[in-house]
Each structure stands twice: as C-alpha cells, then as structure tokens.
Amino acid sequence: MTDHGFEQHRTALREGRYLRVVNYHNTPHSMAGQLREELAAYASSFACVTLEDLDHFYATGEWRLDRPGFIPVFYEGYLNNATVAAPICDELGIVAWFPVITRFIDCPVPDQRAFAQAHHIDLVEEELGMDRLAMTWDEVAAIAERHVVIPHTGSHEEIAKVLSAEDVEREIVKPRRDVERVTGREAAAFVWLYGTPYGTSPAQDAAVRDAGYRYQISNTMIQRIGRGILTPS
C-alpha cells in the first residue's frame, strides 16, 4: 500500500491488495516439517511477490496479483536456509527473499561460530557441533536462480555504527557488488540489522540510495526509496 488516506487503505485491504511479509532466521532440520506446513498454509491463501511484481506496482499503481501478496524472508545466510528453507520453498513453488550477511558467507569455516557470536547471528543447539554454519557463495548463486537474494549489510552492523566512508563501503556498497557478481542479478533491496527503516538517518539514507538500492526492508514495511511504502499486514 502506498501513502493513501485511511479509506483507500481500507479499500485495499478489503480487495486483497496488501502484502504479508513473514520473517524467518534460523531454519534447522529439526523444524523442517513445521516450516513446510506453515509455508504451505501461506501459499494456499497468498500469492508470492517477486521483485518484478514490486517494480510493476510502483511503476503503474496496478496490483496485478489475484490474491494478497506474500514474501517469506530468510535472514542472515545460514547454511540451513540453503539446505532446509530453499528446498521447501522450491517444493511448494514459493518465491522467497534471502537477505544475506556477506562477510558471514566470506568467513572461513573455522571462524564462523566466532563471527556469529560477535555479530548478533543467533545459533540453535543442533548447529553447535557443525563445521559450517553459513552458505557458500555457490549456494547463494543457486538460490538466486529461483529466489531473490539481497544484502543484509556486510557484517550485520547497525545503522548508528556505519559512519565513515570505509564503513559505508564495507556494509552497504561492497555487499551489493558481491551479491550481483555472484548471482548475475540485480540486488535491488537492502536490510539493516534490527530492520531500521529508510528515513531514520539522512546520511545513511543517502548512502543506501547512492549505492543504487531501490527498496529497503524494515520490520514494518517495504519502502520504495523515494516512492512510498508497502506495509506488511
């Protein structure tokens, strides 16, 4: 939904022109059955929303889906997002979005647990004995063939700590370049740690905009930079 009045929002909701974004992080094998059941339920009532669908909406104002929209979002770049979540989405015919922490993926396998602990990347008990915790870039590329892969900063940094030109390059600019190089597809959206929205800080907003991102995903909305918002229901 865009920046319309209350009555227009009510009409959009009544007509099914809204977007439900469901956030996931760790998707361990022990929860695969529950995840499949939950995603199947969403898929029965909602239509998956691709990057092209968002672009079409903002270009034309037309909501071309026949049902309310649905985006499952799998954060961080966990290995189990590649081995559990993505295959379930493929099985169900769901297009998902994967915001990845690019330095987590770059991190040497022996250092991944320490990196996770130092960068607010939560682990579940069944992962603690595993050698590898993050996807590889080859797995990222494979996921991007069917899903939307975007940066979730370089190192899971919060907006208030991205201040210098070096910070901006590490957390905003290089992650986009890395994702696009590996996937061969545009990385059009960006996500901060804690889901900070666009409009919070002029300097960081300008850095995201100048890096070429068109969308920013927060905890409560998907913002078309400079063009309004879509509000998850």
DOVO-782298 format. One record per residue: residue number from 1; residue in one letter; x, y, z of N, C-alpha, C, O in turn. Coordinates in pm, whole numbers, plus 50000, padded with zeros to 5 digits. Layout:
<recs>
NUM,a,X,Y,Z,X,Y,Z,X,Y,Z,X,Y,Z $
...
</recs>
This chain:
<recs>
1,m,50083,49881,50000,50000,50000,50000,50088,50125,50000,50193,50127,50064 $
2,t,50045,50226,49930,50121,50350,49923,50066,50450,50022,49981,50417,50105 $
3,d,50113,50572,50014,50076,50674,50112,49938,50732,50081,49928,50851,50050 $
4,h,49833,50652,50090,49698,50697,50068,49631,50726,50203,49689,50703,50309 $
5,g,49508,50776,50194,49432,50802,50315,49373,50675,50373,49386,50566,50316 $
6,f,49308,50691,50488,49256,50576,50561,49155,50496,50479,49160,50373,50477 $
7,e,49064,50565,50410,48962,50495,50334,49023,50415,50220,48977,50305,50190 $
8,q,49126,50469,50157,49192,50396,50048,49264,50273,50101,49267,50169,50035 $
9,h,49322,50285,50221,49384,50169,50284,49280,50062,50315,49303,49943,50293 $
10,r,49165,50104,50366,49058,50008,50395,49011,49937,50269,48988,49817,50269 $
11,t,48999,50013,50162,48956,49953,50036,49059,49853,49985,49023,49745,49937 $
12,a,49186,49890,49996,49292,49800,49950,49291,49670,50029,49305,49562,49972 $
13,l,49275,49679,50161,49270,49559,50244,49150,49473,50209,49161,49351,50200 $
14,r,49035,49536,50190,48913,49463,50158,48925,49390,50024,48871,49281,50006 $
15,e,48996,49451,49930,49011,49393,49797,49132,49299,49787,49159,49245,49680 $
16,g,49202,49280,49897,49316,49188,49896,49442,49247,49838,49533,49172,49801 $
17,r,49450,49378,49829,49569,49443,49774,49661,49483,49889,49678,49602,49919 $
18,y,49719,49383,49953,49814,49410,50060,49922,49304,50058,49912,49204,49986 $
19,l,50023,49325,50137,50141,49239,50134,50172,49189,50274,50185,49268,50368 $
20,r,50183,49058,50288,50223,48998,50416,50368,48951,50404,50400,48866,50321 $
21,v,50454,49007,50487,50594,48968,50493,50615,48888,50620,50584,48936,50729 $
22,v,50668,48766,50607,50691,48679,50722,50842,48657,50735,50906,48605,50643 $
23,n,50898,48696,50849,51042,48690,50869,51084,48561,50938,51027,48520,51039 $
24,y,51187,48497,50881,51249,48379,50939,51399,48405,50952,51456,48486,50879 $
25,h,51460,48334,51044,51606,48342,51056,51661,48199,51042,51673,48146,50932 $
26,n,51693,48138,51155,51745,48001,51150,51634,47903,51111,51522,47912,51161 $
27,t,51665,47810,51022,51567,47709,50980,51629,47570,50993,51660,47507,50892 $
28,p,51648,47521,51116,51717,47394,51138,51637,47275,51084,51516,47283,51066 $
29,h,51708,47167,51059,51644,47046,51006,51535,46994,51098,51436,46938,51051 $
30,s,51552,47011,51228,51451,46961,51322,51316,47031,51307,51215,46979,51353 $
31,m,51315,47148,51244,51192,47225,51228,51139,47221,51085,51047,47295,51050 $
32,a,51197,47134,51001,51161,47133,50859,51012,47103,50839,50947,47168,50757 $
33,g,50959,47006,50912,50818,46972,50897,50727,47087,50931,50632,47115,50859 $
34,q,50756,47154,51040,50675,47268,51082,50685,47381,50980,50585,47444,50947 $
35,l,50806,47406,50929,50824,47511,50830,50747,47480,50703,50682,47568,50646 $
36,r,50753,47356,50657,50680,47317,50536,50530,47338,50554,50462,47390,50465 $
37,e,50478,47297,50669,50335,47311,50696,50294,47458,50698,50191,47495,50643 $
38,e,50375,47540,50762,50343,47683,50772,50348,47751,50636,50258,47828,50601 $
39,l,50452,47722,50558,50464,47784,50426,50354,47736,50333,50303,47814,50253 $
40,a,50317,47610,50343,50209,47558,50259,50078,47630,50290,50000,47658,50199 $
41,a,50054,47659,50417,49933,47731,50454,49931,47872,50396,49829,47918,50345 $
42,y,50044,47939,50402,50052,48072,50341,50031,48062,50190,49958,48143,50132 $
43,a,50094,47964,50127,50085,47952,49981,49943,47926,49934,49908,47959,49820 $
44,s,49860,47866,50020,49723,47837,49981,49635,47962,49981,49528,47962,49920 $
45,s,49679,48067,50049,49595,48187,50062,49658,48312,50000,49588,48411,49978 $
46,f,49787,48307,49973,49857,48426,49926,49932,48395,49797,49963,48280,49766 $
47,a,49961,48502,49721,50042,48491,49601,50182,48544,49630,50198,48649,49691 $
48,c,50283,48471,49588,50421,48515,49610,50449,48643,49532,50400,48661,49420 $
49,v,50526,48731,49591,50559,48859,49531,50707,48860,49494,50793,48839,49579 $
50,t,50734,48884,49368,50870,48891,49319,50916,49036,49311,50836,49128,49330 $
51,l,51043,49055,49284,51094,49191,49263,51022,49256,49145,50992,49375,49148 $
52,e,50996,49178,49042,50926,49232,48925,50785,49278,48961,50736,49378,48908 $
53,d,50719,49206,49051,50585,49247,49094,50590,49383,49165,50504,49468,49142 $
54,l,50689,49401,49252,50701,49530,49321,50730,49641,49223,50669,49748,49229 $
55,d,50823,49616,49131,50856,49719,49032,50733,49756,48950,50710,49874,48921 $
56,h,50655,49656,48911,50535,49683,48832,50436,49767,48911,50378,49861,48857 $
57,f,50417,49735,49037,50324,49811,49120,50365,49957,49130,50282,50047,49113 $
58,y,50494,49982,49158,50537,50119,49175,50542,50195,49043,50530,50318,49041 $
59,a,50560,50124,48931,50563,50190,48801,50424,50225,48751,50405,50325,48682 $
60,t,50325,50142,48785,50192,50157,48725,50080,50182,48825,49973,50230,48787 $
61,g,50103,50152,48953,49996,50159,49052,49902,50041,49047,49802,50037,49118 $
62,e,49932,49943,48962,49846,49827,48943,49893,49710,49029,50010,49670,49022 $
63,w,49802,49655,49110,49830,49534,49187,49783,49416,49102,49664,49385,49100 $
64,r,49876,49351,49033,49837,49255,48931,49816,49114,48983,49783,49024,48906 $
65,l,49835,49093,49113,49815,48960,49170,49667,48940,49202,49596,49035,49234 $
66,d,49622,48814,49193,49480,48786,49217,49449,48758,49363,49334,48735,49400 $
67,r,49553,48760,49448,49536,48737,49591,49626,48834,49666,49711,48898,49604 $
68,p,49610,48847,49797,49706,48926,49874,49847,48872,49854,49867,48753,49829 $
69,g,49944,48960,49866,50084,48922,49843,50150,48864,49966,50111,48892,50080 $
70,f,50253,48782,49941,50324,48711,50048,50471,48705,50013,50508,48662,49904 $
71,i,50556,48747,50106,50701,48733,50091,50757,48665,50215,50758,48727,50322 $
72,p,50803,48540,50205,50880,48482,50316,51025,48528,50303,51085,48519,50196 $
73,v,51080,48577,50413,51215,48633,50413,51302,48552,50508,51270,48538,50626 $
74,f,51413,48500,50457,51504,48417,50536,51636,48493,50552,51711,48512,50457 $
75,y,51661,48535,50676,51772,48626,50704,51903,48555,50737,51905,48441,50782 $
76,e,52009,48625,50714,52146,48604,50759,52236,48529,50660,52353,48566,50644 $
77,g,52184,48426,50593,52271,48343,50510,52314,48215,50579,52421,48162,50548 $
78,y,52232,48165,50673,52261,48039,50739,52270,47925,50637,52201,47926,50535 $
79,l,52355,47829,50664,52361,47708,50581,52224,47643,50574,52183,47597,50467 $
80,n,52151,47639,50686,52022,47569,50682,51915,47645,50605,51811,47588,50572 $
81,n,51939,47773,50574,51849,47841,50480,51863,47781,50341,51767,47775,50265 $
82,a,51985,47736,50308,52010,47674,50177,51970,47527,50174,51922,47479,50072 $
83,t,51988,47456,50285,51963,47311,50284,51823,47274,50330,51777,47163,50302 $
84,v,51754,47364,50401,51619,47336,50451,51516,47430,50388,51424,47385,50321 $
85,a,51532,47561,50410,51429,47657,50367,51413,47663,50216,51301,47654,50165 $
86,a,51523,47679,50145,51512,47694,50000,51451,47570,49933,51364,47586,49848 $
87,p,51494,47447,49968,51430,47331,49906,51281,47319,49936,51204,47277,49850 $
88,i,51239,47356,50058,51096,47353,50090,51021,47454,50004,50915,47423,49950 $
89,c,51076,47575,49991,51013,47675,49905,51004,47625,49761,50902,47645,49695 $
90,d,51110,47562,49712,51108,47509,49575,51000,47402,49561,50927,47400,49462 $
91,e,50991,47315,49658,50891,47208,49656,50749,47264,49650,50663,47208,49583 $
92,l,50726,47375,49720,50593,47435,49727,50567,47539,49619,50457,47593,49609 $
93,g,50668,47567,49537,50653,47668,49434,50650,47810,49486,50586,47897,49427 $
94,i,50718,47834,49596,50720,47965,49661,50847,48040,49622,50956,47982,49622 $
95,v,50832,48167,49589,50947,48255,49569,50974,48325,49702,50889,48396,49754 $
96,a,51094,48304,49756,51132,48365,49883,51242,48469,49862,51305,48474,49756 $
97,w,51262,48550,49963,51368,48650,49960,51472,48613,50066,51436,48574,50178 $
98,f,51600,48623,50031,51710,48583,50119,51807,48701,50136,51894,48720,50052 $
99,p,51793,48780,50244,51892,48883,50275,52013,48819,50345,51999,48762,50453 $
100,v,52129,48827,50283,52247,48757,50334,52349,48856,50390,52367,48966,50336 $
101,i,52415,48815,50497,52526,48891,50555,52652,48848,50480,52700,48736,50499 $
102,t,52703,48933,50396,52805,48888,50302,52937,48849,50368,53005,48758,50320 $
103,r,52975,48914,50475,53100,48877,50542,53086,48747,50620,53187,48680,50647 $
104,f,52965,48709,50659,52940,48578,50719,52967,48469,50614,53027,48366,50645 $
105,i,52924,48493,50493,52948,48397,50386,53096,48393,50349,53149,48286,50317 $
106,d,53162,48507,50353,53306,48513,50324,53391,48449,50432,53504,48409,50407 $
107,c,53336,48439,50553,53415,48398,50669,53467,48255,50655,53389,48165,50620 $
108,p,53596,48230,50680,53647,48092,50678,53568,48003,50773,53529,48046,50882 $
109,v,53545,47880,50732,53461,47789,50810,53503,47778,50956,53417,47783,51044 $
110,p,53633,47764,50988,53670,47751,51130,53636,47873,51214,53629,47864,51337 $
111,d,53616,47988,51149,53589,48112,51222,53442,48151,51226,53407,48253,51284 $
112,q,53355,48071,51165,53217,48114,51150,53142,48121,51283,53058,48210,51302 $
113,r,53169,48030,51373,53099,48037,51502,53139,48162,51578,53053,48230,51636 $
114,a,53268,48195,51579,53312,48317,51648,53255,48441,51580,53217,48537,51647 $
115,f,53249,48439,51447,53191,48553,51375,53044,48569,51412,52998,48681,51436 $
116,a,52971,48459,51415,52829,48465,51451,52811,48523,51590,52726,48610,51611 $
117,q,52889,48475,51685,52875,48522,51822,52910,48670,51836,52857,48738,51924 $
118,a,52999,48720,51751,53043,48860,51759,52953,48954,51680,52967,49076,51692 $
119,h,52860,48900,51598,52784,48985,51508,52632,48960,51517,52561,48974,51418 $
120,h,52584,48924,51634,52439,48913,51658,52373,48811,51564,52260,48831,51521 $
121,i,52443,48704,51533,52387,48598,51449,52357,48480,51541,52448,48408,51582 $
122,d,52231,48460,51572,52192,48358,51668,52207,48218,51610,52179,48195,51492 $
123,l,52252,48125,51693,52267,47986,51655,52174,47900,51740,52142,47935,51853 $
124,v,52131,47787,51684,52049,47693,51760,52135,47575,51802,52241,47551,51745 $
125,e,52089,47502,51901,52172,47400,51963,52221,47296,51864,52337,47255,51870 $
126,e,52136,47253,51772,52178,47147,51681,52285,47191,51582,52347,47108,51516 $
127,e,52309,47322,51572,52415,47372,51484,52552,47372,51551,52654,47374,51482 $
128,l,52555,47369,51682,52680,47398,51751,52790,47297,51723,52908,47329,51735 $
129,g,52753,47175,51685,52854,47075,51653,52889,47068,51506,52970,46984,51465 $
130,m,52830,47156,51425,52854,47154,51281,52981,47230,51246,53018,47327,51312 $
131,d,53047,47184,51141,53167,47254,51096,53132,47386,51028,53196,47488,51053 $
132,r,53032,47384,50941,52997,47503,50863,52860,47553,50903,52766,47475,50918 $
133,l,52849,47685,50921,52725,47748,50964,52662,47836,50857,52541,47858,50858 $
134,a,52742,47887,50765,52695,47980,50664,52691,47914,50527,52760,47815,50501 $
135,m,52607,47969,50439,52608,47927,50300,52745,47954,50237,52824,48033,50288 $
136,t,52769,47887,50127,52880,47926,50039,52825,48019,49931,52704,48029,49913 $
137,w,52914,48085,49861,52869,48169,49750,52808,48085,49639,52718,48132,49569 $
138,d,52854,47964,49621,52791,47876,49521,52646,47848,49558,52559,47844,49471 $
139,e,52619,47829,49687,52481,47808,49732,52397,47934,49715,52279,47927,49680 $
140,v,52457,48048,49740,52387,48174,49717,52348,48186,49569,52234,48223,49537 $
141,a,52442,48155,49480,52413,48164,49337,52302,48068,49297,52216,48103,49215 $
142,a,52301,47948,49354,52197,47850,49321,52060,47899,49369,51960,47886,49298 $
143,i,52054,47955,49488,51928,48008,49541,51876,48122,49453,51756,48133,49430 $
144,a,51967,48206,49404,51928,48322,49324,51866,48284,49190,51804,48367,49125 $
145,e,51883,48160,49148,51821,48117,49023,51668,48115,49034,51599,48127,48933 $
146,r,51616,48099,49156,51471,48086,49174,51414,48187,49274,51293,48206,49282 $
147,h,51503,48252,49349,51457,48340,49457,51527,48475,49447,51609,48498,49358 $
148,v,51494,48565,49539,51552,48699,49543,51659,48702,49652,51629,48679,49769 $
149,v,51783,48732,49615,51893,48742,49710,51936,48888,49718,51962,48951,49616 $
150,i,51945,48940,49840,51982,49080,49862,52076,49089,49981,52083,48995,50060 $
151,p,52149,49200,49996,52239,49215,50111,52165,49254,50240,52069,49331,50240 $
152,h,52215,49197,50348,52170,49233,50483,52290,49293,50557,52327,49248,50665 $
153,t,52349,49394,50496,52476,49456,50535,52592,49360,50512,52573,49243,50478 $
154,g,52714,49411,50532,52831,49326,50519,52854,49239,50640,52888,49122,50626 $
155,s,52836,49296,50759,52870,49221,50881,52763,49229,50989,52793,49216,51107 $
156,h,52635,49251,50948,52524,49259,51044,52543,49378,51138,52528,49367,51259 $
157,e,52576,49492,51077,52603,49611,51156,52479,49698,51166,52398,49705,51074 $
158,e,52464,49764,51280,52351,49854,51298,52381,49989,51236,52496,50028,51221 $
159,i,52275,50059,51201,52287,50182,51124,52372,50288,51195,52446,50361,51129 $
160,a,52362,50297,51327,52431,50404,51400,52582,50389,51397,52654,50484,51427 $
161,k,52632,50271,51361,52776,50247,51360,52836,50254,51220,52956,50232,51203 $
162,v,52755,50284,51120,52806,50297,50983,52820,50446,50956,52725,50512,50914 $
163,l,52940,50498,50980,52962,50642,50981,53063,50689,50877,53039,50788,50807 $
164,s,53175,50620,50865,53282,50665,50777,53262,50613,50635,53177,50527,50611 $
165,a,53339,50665,50543,53335,50615,50405,53373,50468,50400,53318,50392,50320 $
166,e,53467,50428,50484,53507,50286,50489,53392,50199,50540,53370,50089,50490 $
167,d,53318,50248,50639,53202,50175,50690,53097,50156,50580,53043,50047,50562 $
168,v,53071,50263,50508,52971,50258,50401,53012,50158,50294,52930,50080,50247 $
169,e,53138,50161,50256,53187,50067,50155,53172,49923,50203,53128,49837,50127 $
170,r,53209,49896,50329,53206,49760,50383,53064,49708,50403,53035,49592,50374 $
171,e,52975,49794,50453,52843,49747,50495,52733,49765,50391,52633,49694,50394 $
172,i,52749,49860,50298,52643,49892,50205,52683,49868,50059,52611,49801,49985 $
173,v,52796,49921,50019,52834,49921,49877,52889,49787,49833,52840,49728,49737 $
174,k,52991,49738,49903,53053,49611,49862,52956,49494,49869,52960,49409,49779 $
175,p,52869,49484,49971,52773,49373,49971,52687,49367,49846,52662,49259,49793 $
176,r,52643,49481,49798,52563,49482,49674,52647,49433,49557,52602,49351,49476 $
177,r,52768,49482,49548,52857,49442,49439,52885,49292,49444,52887,49225,49341 $
178,d,52907,49238,49564,52937,49096,49579,52818,49009,49540,52834,48910,49469 $
179,v,52698,49045,49587,52580,48966,49554,52554,48968,49404,52521,48864,49346 $
180,e,52567,49083,49342,52542,49092,49199,52647,49016,49118,52614,48954,49017 $
181,r,52771,49021,49163,52876,48948,49092,52851,48798,49095,52869,48730,48994 $
182,v,52810,48748,49209,52791,48603,49225,52663,48556,49158,52661,48450,49095 $
183,t,52556,48632,49171,52426,48586,49122,52398,48624,48978,52317,48560,48911 $
184,g,52464,48728,48929,52434,48778,48796,52300,48850,48789,52248,48872,48680 $
185,r,52245,48885,48904,52117,48954,48911,52128,49079,48997,52215,49089,49084 $
186,e,52039,49174,48972,52043,49298,49048,52006,49273,49194,51910,49203,49224 $
187,a,52084,49333,49282,52050,49333,49425,51980,49466,49452,52045,49566,49483 $
188,a,51849,49466,49441,51773,49591,49439,51730,49638,49576,51686,49753,49590 $
189,a,51741,49553,49678,51690,49589,49811,51799,49570,49916,51897,49498,49894 $
190,f,51782,49636,50029,51880,49638,50137,51807,49626,50269,51694,49673,50283 $
191,v,51872,49563,50367,51814,49549,50501,51921,49577,50607,52030,49520,50602 $
192,w,51889,49664,50701,51977,49689,50816,51952,49586,50926,51846,49524,50932 $
193,l,52052,49569,51012,52031,49499,51139,51920,49571,51215,51912,49694,51216 $
194,y,51835,49491,51279,51720,49540,51356,51609,49598,51268,51514,49657,51319 $
195,g,51619,49583,51136,51512,49627,51049,51487,49776,51051,51372,49819,51043 $
196,t,51592,49856,51061,51577,50001,51065,51519,50051,50932,51567,50011,50826 $
197,p,51416,50136,50937,51355,50183,50812,51433,50296,50746,51513,50364,50810 $
198,y,51409,50313,50618,51459,50430,50545,51390,50553,50602,51272,50550,50635 $
199,g,51466,50663,50614,51412,50784,50672,51456,50806,50815,51419,50905,50878 $
200,t,51537,50714,50868,51584,50725,51006,51703,50820,51019,51713,50894,51116 $
201,s,51792,50817,50920,51913,50898,50926,51949,50946,50786,51972,50864,50697 $
202,p,51956,51078,50764,51984,51129,50630,52115,51079,50569,52120,51048,50450 $
203,a,52220,51070,50649,52349,51029,50594,52346,50884,50547,52390,50855,50435 $
204,q,52295,50794,50629,52288,50654,50589,52184,50632,50479,52203,50547,50392 $
205,d,52074,50709,50484,51976,50701,50375,52042,50737,50242,52020,50669,50141 $
206,a,52122,50841,50242,52189,50883,50120,52286,50776,50072,52301,50754,49952 $
207,a,52354,50710,50167,52449,50605,50128,52377,50487,50063,52425,50432,49964 $
208,v,52262,50448,50118,52184,50339,50060,52133,50379,49922,52141,50301,49827 $
209,r,52083,50500,49911,52031,50548,49783,52143,50558,49679,52126,50515,49565 $
210,d,52256,50614,49719,52367,50632,49625,52428,50499,49581,52486,50489,49474 $
211,a,52413,50397,49665,52465,50264,49628,52380,50199,49520,52421,50099,49461 $
212,g,52261,50253,49494,52179,50202,49386,52062,50115,49427,51994,50060,49340 $
213,y,52037,50102,49556,51924,50022,49601,51792,50095,49572,51784,50217,49585 $
214,r,51689,50019,49534,51557,50077,49510,51462,50055,49626,51366,50131,49644 $
215,y,51486,49951,49706,51397,49916,49816,51476,49901,49945,51593,49862,49944 $
216,q,51410,49931,50055,51465,49899,50187,51357,49827,50266,51243,49872,50273 $
217,i,51394,49713,50324,51300,49633,50402,51325,49660,50550,51438,49654,50598 $
218,s,51218,49690,50622,51229,49710,50766,51135,49614,50836,51075,49526,50774 $
219,n,51122,49632,50967,51035,49542,51045,50887,49563,51014,50806,49473,51038 $
220,t,50850,49678,50960,50709,49708,50942,50671,49745,50799,50553,49766,50771 $
221,m,50767,49752,50709,50731,49794,50573,50842,49762,50474,50958,49739,50510 $
222,i,50802,49762,50347,50897,49762,50236,50885,49899,50171,50779,49937,50122 $
223,q,50995,49974,50172,50992,50110,50121,51056,50116,49983,51167,50067,49963 $
224,r,50986,50176,49889,51045,50211,49761,51115,50343,49784,51049,50444,49809 $
225,i,51245,50345,49775,51321,50463,49814,51278,50582,49729,51294,50584,49607 $
226,g,51223,50682,49798,51173,50800,49733,51034,50789,49677,50984,50884,49616 $
227,r,50967,50668,49696,50838,50648,49629,50730,50590,49720,50630,50540,49669 $
228,g,50746,50595,49852,50639,50546,49940,50670,50410,49998,50785,50366,49996 $
229,i,50567,50343,50050,50588,50217,50123,50486,50113,50085,50379,50144,50032 $
230,l,50522,49988,50112,50426,49879,50119,50429,49831,50263,50536,49807,50319 $
231,t,50313,49817,50322,50305,49783,50463,50267,49637,50483,50157,49597,50445 $
232,p,50356,49554,50542,50318,49416,50571,50197,49412,50664,50185,49494,50755 $
233,s,50109,49315,50641,49990,49300,50726,50014,49189,50827,49927,49159,50908 $
</recs>
